[in-house]
Amino acid sequence: MLRPKLLDTLKHYDRQQFGRDIMAGVIVGVVALPLAIAFAIASGVSPEKGLFTAVIAGFIISAFGGSKVQIGGPTGAFIVIVYGIVQQYGVGGLTIATCIAGVLLILLGLARMGSVIKFIPYPLIVGFTSGIALIIFSSQIKDLLGLKIPGSVPADFLYKWKVYAENISSLNSYSILLAAVTIVIIIFWPKVTHKIPGSLIAILVTTLATLFFHFPVETIGSRFGSIPSSLPAPSVPRLDMETIKGLIRPAFAIALLGGIESLLSAVVADGMIGGNHRSNMELVAQGGANIFSSLFGGIPATGAIARTATNIKNGGRTPVAGMMHAVTLLLIMLCVGKWAALIPMATLGGILVVVAYNMSEWENFLSVLKGPRGDVVVLLTTFFLTVLVDLTLAIEIGMVLAVFLFMRKMIQMSDVSALKGQLEDGGDGVAERIVLPANVEIFEITGPLFFGAVYKFKDAIRFIERPPKVFIIRMRHVPIIDATGIKAIQEVYRECKRHGTRLILSEVHSSQVMKELKDARLLFAIGKANVTDDLDASIKRSKELL
């Protein structure tokens, strides 16, 4: 259903819930402030772009989304993709890629693909999430240690660590101290209170300490200059076909990753409030949010699980809370945004280290490693491709690999065997031996008859020494059939017809299989009398045909 949840929640809205939503929105806005700045800087863009994204995309996602409590904004999952796009195509290329991703998300929602996009293999999700976490951590080493590296830090993972090693002598003990204090505060502050985020307390403590003691460390202002205190005017980037072609793959990765993360966040939120989100409307809202955010200089946005959970825990139950979170961020940016330039880079590095640890899912990673071999292959392939090569390629190869491994399992489930002389349950718990008349052959197909398993069927019937008078194909355990399976049965029918053999199809119980056989005109060709409901009827019919 393509209808924003906001319209439904306002029907029974009251003043008491409005107060709770306002309070939750303010708290989440404060929580989102340091994360929006940190994610933008880690993505290779200026800090205000993270704030623009949280304000614009956050408001649109809440106002038009399919979840009552979803909080949208920049997340750590996009850091790797955004950084790579900015390095290769610049900020203009990022704007184009984000717009394309937004259009793709809208199309996915309109095509009712919201329920399908959630069927992403779990090992693949854990693999690239853990890989992203490792990349985020490695990207913060410069700020954590206060290293003085000429030029920009390389994007390549191994080369990046090589550069760190070459410049390790330039480490700054004050930066290490500030980063350590930040991490400690974030870890232990929840024991004091959950109302005020630990990341905000860490920023206040370390920024005041830097100002008071004049620590010689790099700050947001020294690296990026002052932060604007207003939203920019929208601007449409110049488009050319060559740039669009180059950005299709990363745009697809943004759309897929954004769709997955937003729907996963919505599912988690449903479990916390006992609700039910509209996945297709959520995708449409995410797409529109990314388009408008990018036109105002923002970066990709999606549903943020941690901020959504914070919203719920503080009483937010309608989209008004998410909209208030965006308004809170806007007011902070307008009133005190200029003071954000004083925040030490080491502090943001410490915040992102905690984010990376929370993203790493190391317990889930170890759990999958103990699972089936196929899942381990998908996990490790996706993880190493994400870290060492490219996230887009990791998703593509991980999906293809998962599909092939699934097909392999389906093929292993499929079997074709001759039944002559075998025992059969007579229906009353007594096993009876199948007795076939002379010149009658019967083969049973078990499992899906699709392109991956057809070869088993063809190999089995090749072992028939001489063409029988009647050939029975038993299909009681065939749940699905595809075009290749239909073609295989057509070939058997033609071969039977050439040798004067009559073909009988027994126990076609699956409605999908029956429909495909009808559509292919096979039932008409074989004859209605030669399509039986049970094995006894098939044997009886074979005797009539002899």
C-alpha positions in Angstrom: 0.0 0.0 0.0 1.6 3.3 -1.1 0.3 5.5 1.7 2.5 7.4 4.2 2.1 6.2 7.8 1.8 9.8 8.9 -1.7 10.1 7.4 -2.8 7.1 9.5 -1.2 8.1 12.7 -2.7 11.7 12.7 -6.3 10.3 12.7 -6.1 9.4 16.4 -3.3 11.9 17.4 -3.5 13.6 20.8 -1.7 16.2 22.8 0.0 13.7 25.1 1.6 11.8 22.2 2.6 15.0 20.6 4.6 15.9 23.8 6.3 12.5 23.8 7.1 12.8 20.1 8.6 16.3 20.6 10.8 15.1 23.4 12.0 12.0 21.5 12.7 14.1 18.4 14.8 16.5 20.3 16.8 13.7 22.0 17.4 11.9 18.6 18.4 15.2 17.0 21.1 15.7 19.6 22.2 12.1 19.1 22.3 12.5 15.3 24.4 15.7 15.4 27.9 14.3 16.0 27.1 11.2 13.8 26.0 13.3 10.8 29.3 15.4 11.0 31.4 12.3 11.5 29.9 10.3 8.7 30.3 13.2 6.3 34.0 13.7 7.1 34.7 10.0 6.9 33.0 9.9 3.5 35.4 12.5 2.2 33.1 15.5 2.1 32.8 18.6 4.3 31.0 18.2 7.6 28.0 20.4 6.8 26.9 18.0 4.1 26.1 15.4 6.7 24.0 18.0 8.6 22.2 18.9 5.3 21.4 15.2 4.8 20.1 14.6 8.3 17.8 17.6 8.1 16.4 17.3 4.6 16.4 13.5 4.1 15.5 12.9 7.7 12.4 15.1 7.4 11.2 13.5 4.1 11.8 9.9 5.3 9.6 10.5 8.4 6.9 12.6 6.6 6.4 10.3 3.6 7.8 6.9 4.8 6.0 3.6 5.5 7.2 3.3 9.1 5.8 5.2 12.1 9.1 5.5 13.9 11.9 5.3 11.3 14.7 7.9 11.7 16.6 8.6 8.5 19.9 10.2 7.8 23.5 9.4 6.8 24.9 6.1 8.1 28.2 4.4 8.3 27.2 1.8 5.7 27.6 4.4 2.9 31.1 5.7 3.9 33.0 3.3 1.7 30.8 3.9 -1.4 30.7 7.7 -1.0 34.4 8.0 -0.4 35.2 6.0 -3.5 32.8 8.1 -5.7 34.1 11.4 -4.3 37.7 10.3 -5.0 36.9 9.3 -8.6 34.1 11.6 -9.7 34.2 14.5 -7.2 31.2 15.9 -5.2 29.3 16.5 -8.4 29.5 12.8 -9.3 28.3 11.9 -5.8 25.2 14.2 -6.4 24.5 12.4 -9.7 25.0 8.9 -8.2 22.7 9.8 -5.2 20.0 11.1 -7.5 20.2 7.9 -9.7 20.0 5.8 -6.6 16.9 7.8 -5.4 15.2 7.2 -8.8 16.0 3.4 -8.5 14.6 3.3 -5.0 11.3 4.9 -6.1 11.0 2.5 -9.1 11.6 -0.5 -6.7 8.8 0.8 -4.4 6.4 1.5 -7.3 7.2 -2.0 -8.7 6.2 -3.5 -5.2 9.7 -4.9 -4.7 9.8 -3.9 -1.0 9.1 -7.5 0.1 11.5 -9.0 -2.3 14.5 -6.8 -1.5 14.5 -8.2 2.0 15.4 -11.6 0.7 19.2 -10.9 0.7 21.3 -13.8 2.0 22.3 -13.3 5.7 25.9 -14.3 5.2 26.2 -11.7 2.5 24.8 -8.9 4.8 27.2 -9.9 7.6 30.1 -10.1 5.2 29.8 -6.7 3.7 28.7 -5.1 7.0 31.8 -6.4 8.8 33.9 -5.4 5.8 32.6 -1.8 6.0 33.2 -1.7 9.7 36.9 -2.7 9.2 37.2 0.0 6.5 35.7 2.6 8.7 38.1 1.7 11.5 41.1 1.8 9.2 40.0 5.2 7.7 40.2 6.8 11.2 43.7 5.8 12.1 45.1 9.1 10.9 42.9 11.1 13.2 43.1 8.7 16.1 46.9 8.9 16.1 47.1 12.5 14.8 49.4 11.4 12.0 50.7 14.1 9.6 50.3 12.6 6.2 51.0 14.8 3.1 48.0 14.8 0.7 44.9 12.7 1.1 44.9 9.2 2.6 44.8 6.5 -0.1 41.5 4.7 -0.6 43.1 1.3 -1.1 43.0 -0.7 2.1 46.5 -2.2 2.0 48.2 0.9 0.6 46.4 3.0 3.3 48.1 0.9 6.1 51.4 1.1 4.3 51.1 4.9 4.4 50.2 4.8 8.1 53.3 2.7 8.8 55.5 5.1 6.8 54.3 8.1 8.9 54.0 6.5 12.3 56.8 8.7 13.6 54.5 11.7 13.3 51.9 10.5 15.8 50.4 13.0 18.2 50.0 11.9 21.8 47.3 14.6 22.4 45.2 13.1 19.6 45.6 9.7 21.1 44.5 11.0 24.5 41.4 12.8 23.1 40.4 9.7 21.1 40.8 7.4 24.1 38.8 9.8 26.4 36.1 9.9 23.7 35.8 6.1 23.5 35.8 5.7 27.3 33.0 8.3 27.7 30.9 6.7 25.0 31.2 3.2 26.5 30.6 4.2 30.2 28.3 7.2 29.9 25.1 5.1 29.5 25.7 3.9 33.0 25.0 7.5 34.1 22.0 8.3 31.9 20.5 7.3 28.5 18.8 10.7 28.1 21.9 12.5 26.9 24.1 10.6 24.3 27.6 9.8 25.3 29.0 11.0 22.0 27.7 14.5 22.7 29.3 14.5 26.2 32.5 13.3 24.7 32.5 16.2 22.1 31.8 18.8 24.9 34.5 17.4 27.2 37.2 17.0 24.6 36.5 20.3 22.8 36.5 22.3 26.1 39.7 20.5 27.1 41.4 21.4 23.8 40.4 25.0 24.1 41.4 25.3 27.8 44.7 23.5 27.5 45.5 24.6 23.9 46.2 21.0 22.7 48.1 21.1 19.4 45.5 18.9 17.5 43.7 19.2 14.2 40.0 20.4 14.5 37.1 20.5 12.0 37.8 24.2 11.5 41.5 23.8 10.8 40.8 21.2 8.2 37.5 22.3 6.6 37.1 25.9 7.7 33.8 27.3 9.2 30.5 25.4 9.0 27.6 27.3 7.3 24.8 28.4 9.5 22.1 28.0 6.8 20.9 25.5 4.2 22.3 26.1 0.7 20.2 26.8 -2.4 19.4 23.7 -4.4 21.5 23.1 -7.5 21.0 20.6 -10.3 24.3 19.0 -11.5 25.4 19.0 -15.1 24.7 15.6 -16.6 26.5 13.8 -19.4 26.0 10.2 -20.6 29.6 9.2 -19.9 29.4 10.2 -16.3 26.0 8.5 -15.9 27.3 5.2 -17.3 30.3 5.3 -14.9 28.0 6.0 -11.9 25.3 3.3 -12.6 27.1 0.6 -10.6 27.8 2.7 -7.5 24.3 4.2 -7.7 22.9 0.6 -7.8 25.0 -0.2 -4.7 23.7 2.9 -2.9 20.1 2.0 -3.8 20.5 -1.7 -2.8 22.3 -0.9 0.4 19.9 1.9 1.3 16.9 -0.3 0.6 18.2 -3.2 2.7 19.3 -1.1 5.6 16.0 0.9 5.7 13.8 -2.2 5.6 15.9 -4.0 8.2 15.6 -1.0 10.4 11.8 -0.9 9.9 11.6 -4.6 10.7 13.5 -4.1 13.9 11.3 -1.1 14.8 8.1 -3.2 14.2 9.4 -5.7 16.7 9.9 -3.0 19.3 6.5 -1.3 19.0 4.4 -4.2 17.7 3.7 -2.4 14.4 3.7 -3.2 10.7 5.6 -1.0 8.2 4.8 -0.5 4.5 7.9 -1.6 2.8 7.1 -0.2 -0.7 6.1 3.2 0.7 9.3 3.2 2.7 11.4 2.7 -0.5 9.6 5.5 -2.3 10.2 7.8 0.6 13.8 6.8 0.8 14.2 7.5 -3.0 12.6 10.9 -2.8 14.7 11.8 0.3 17.9 10.9 -1.5 17.0 13.0 -4.6 16.1 16.1 -2.6 19.0 15.7 -0.2 21.5 15.5 -3.0 20.1 18.6 -4.7 20.9 20.5 -1.5 24.5 19.1 -1.3 23.7 16.1 0.9 25.0 12.6 0.8 23.1 9.3 0.6 20.7 8.6 3.5 18.7 5.6 4.7 17.0 4.4 7.9 19.3 4.4 10.8 18.7 1.5 13.2 20.5 3.0 16.3 18.7 6.3 16.0 15.3 4.6 15.3 15.8 2.5 18.4 16.7 5.7 20.4 13.5 7.3 19.1 11.4 4.4 20.3 13.0 4.1 23.7 12.3 7.8 24.3 8.6 7.6 23.5 8.4 8.4 19.8 5.5 6.6 18.2 4.6 8.6 15.1 6.5 10.2 12.2 6.1 13.5 14.0 9.1 12.5 16.2 11.3 11.9 13.1 10.2 15.2 11.6 11.1 16.9 15.0 14.5 15.3 14.9 15.2 17.0 11.6 13.9 20.4 12.9 16.1 20.1 16.0 19.2 19.5 13.8 18.2 22.5 11.7 17.9 24.8 14.7 21.2 23.5 16.1 22.9 24.2 12.8 21.4 27.7 12.5 22.2 28.7 16.1 25.4 27.0 17.2 26.7 25.4 14.0 29.7 27.6 13.9 31.0 26.2 17.2 31.2 22.8 15.6 34.4 23.9 13.9 36.1 23.7 17.3 35.6 19.9 17.6 38.9 17.9 17.5 39.2 15.5 14.6 40.5 12.9 17.1 37.1 13.0 18.9 35.2 12.3 15.7 37.7 9.5 15.0 36.9 8.0 18.5 33.2 8.2 17.8 33.6 6.4 14.5 35.7 3.7 16.1 32.7 2.9 18.4 30.4 3.0 15.4 32.7 0.6 13.5 32.8 -1.8 16.4 29.0 -1.8 16.7 28.7 -2.4 13.0 31.2 -5.2 12.9 28.7 -7.9 14.1 31.7 -10.0 15.1 29.6 -12.4 17.1 27.4 -13.0 14.0 30.5 -13.2 11.9 31.9 -16.0 14.1 28.5 -17.7 14.2 28.3 -17.9 10.4 31.8 -19.2 10.2 30.6 -22.2 12.2 27.8 -22.8 9.8 27.4 -24.6 6.5 30.4 -24.4 4.1 28.4 -22.6 1.4 27.5 -19.8 3.9 31.1 -19.5 5.0 32.2 -19.1 1.3 29.7 -16.3 0.7 30.6 -14.6 4.0 34.4 -14.6 3.4 34.1 -13.8 -0.3 31.9 -10.8 0.4 34.1 -9.7 3.3 37.4 -9.8 1.5 36.0 -8.2 -1.7 34.5 -5.4 0.4 37.8 -4.7 2.2 40.3 -5.3 -0.6 38.4 -4.5 -3.9 35.1 -2.8 -4.0 31.8 -2.9 -2.2 29.7 -2.9 -5.4 31.6 -5.8 -6.8 31.3 -7.6 -3.4 27.5 -7.3 -3.4 27.3 -8.5 -7.1 29.6 -11.4 -6.7 28.2 -12.3 -3.2 24.7 -12.4 -4.7 25.7 -14.5 -7.7 27.7 -16.9 -5.5 24.8 -17.2 -3.0 22.4 -18.0 -5.9 24.8 -20.6 -7.4 25.2 -22.3 -4.0 21.4 -22.3 -3.5 21.0 -23.9 -6.9 23.6 -26.5 -6.0 21.5 -27.4 -2.9 18.4 -27.6 -5.0 20.2 -29.9 -7.5 21.3 -32.1 -4.7 17.6 -32.4 -3.5 16.6 -33.5 -7.0 16.7 -37.1 -8.0 15.4 -39.4 -10.7 15.1 -43.1 -10.2 13.5 -46.3 -11.6 10.8 -47.7 -9.3 10.4 -51.2 -10.7 10.4 -53.8 -7.9 10.7 -51.2 -5.1 8.5 -51.0 -2.0 5.6 -48.6 -1.9 3.4 -47.5 1.0 0.0 -48.9 0.3 -1.7 -46.1 2.4 -2.5 -48.3 5.4 1.1 -48.4 6.7 1.8 -51.7 4.9 4.6 -51.6 2.3 3.6 -53.2 -1.0 6.0 -54.1 -3.9 5.4 -52.2 -7.2 4.6 -54.8 -9.8 4.7 -53.5 -13.4 3.5 -55.3 -16.5 6.1 -56.3 -19.1 7.2 -53.5 -21.5 6.3 -50.8 -18.9 9.0 -48.5 -17.4 8.4 -46.1 -14.5 10.7 -43.3 -13.3 10.1 -41.0 -10.4 11.3 -37.4 -10.3 11.9 -36.0 -6.8 12.6 -32.3 -6.2 12.3 -29.2 -8.5 12.7 -30.0 -12.2 14.7 -26.9 -13.3 17.6 -26.2 -15.6 20.1 -27.2 -12.9 18.6 -30.7 -12.4 17.3 -31.6 -15.9 20.6 -33.4 -16.7 19.8 -36.0 -14.0 16.5 -36.7 -15.7 18.1 -37.0 -19.1 21.0 -39.2 -17.8 18.5 -41.5 -16.0 16.3 -42.3 -19.0 19.4 -42.9 -21.2 20.0 -46.2 -19.3 16.7 -47.7 -20.7 18.0 -50.6 -22.8 15.1 -50.7 -25.3 12.1 -48.5 -25.7 9.1 -49.8 -23.6 5.5 -49.9 -24.8 4.5 -47.5 -21.9 6.7 -45.0 -20.1 5.4 -43.6 -16.8 6.9 -40.4 -15.3 5.9 -40.1 -11.6 5.9 -36.4 -10.4 4.3 -36.4 -7.0 7.3 -34.8 -5.4 8.0 -32.1 -8.1 7.0 -28.7 -6.5 8.1 -26.5 -9.5 9.2 -26.8 -13.1 10.8 -24.3 -15.4 11.1 -23.9 -19.2 14.1 -26.2 -19.3 12.2 -28.9 -17.4 9.2 -28.5 -19.8 11.5 -28.8 -22.8 13.0 -32.0 -21.3 9.6 -33.6 -21.0 8.7 -32.5 -24.5 11.8 -34.2 -25.8 10.9 -37.4 -23.9 7.4 -37.2 -25.4 8.8 -36.8 -29.0 11.2 -39.6 -28.4 8.4 -41.8 -27.1 6.2 -40.9 -30.1 9.1 -41.8 -32.5 9.4 -45.3 -31.0 5.7 -45.9 -30.6 5.8 -45.6 -26.8 2.9 -44.2 -24.9 3.7 -41.6 -22.2 1.9 -41.3 -18.9 2.3 -38.6 -16.4 1.4 -39.7 -12.8 0.5 -37.7 -9.7 1.1 -34.1 -10.9 0.0 -32.5 -7.6 1.7 -29.1 -7.9 -0.6 -26.4 -9.4 2.5 -24.6 -10.8 3.7 -27.7 -12.6 0.2 -28.5 -13.9 -0.2 -24.9 -15.2 3.1 -25.0 -17.0 2.2 -28.3 -18.6 -1.1 -26.9 -19.8 0.5 -23.7 -21.1 3.0 -25.8 -23.1 0.1 -27.8 -24.6 1.8 -31.0 -23.2 -1.3 -32.2 -21.5 -3.2 -31.9 -24.7 -0.5 -33.8 -26.7 -0.2 -36.6 -24.1 -3.9 -36.9 -23.7 -6.1 -36.3 -20.7 -6.5 -40.1 -20.0 -2.7 -40.4 -19.8 -2.4 -37.9 -16.9 -3.4 -39.8 -13.8 -3.9 -38.9 -10.1 -2.2 -41.9 -8.5 0.2 -44.7 -9.3 -2.4 -47.5 -9.3 -4.4 -45.6 -12.0 -1.2 -45.2 -14.0 -0.5 -48.9 -13.9 -4.1 -49.7 -14.8 -3.9 -47.3 -17.7 -0.6 -48.8 -18.9 -2.3 -52.3 -19.1 -5.1 -50.8 -21.2 -2.4 -49.4 -23.6 -0.5 -52.6 -24.0 
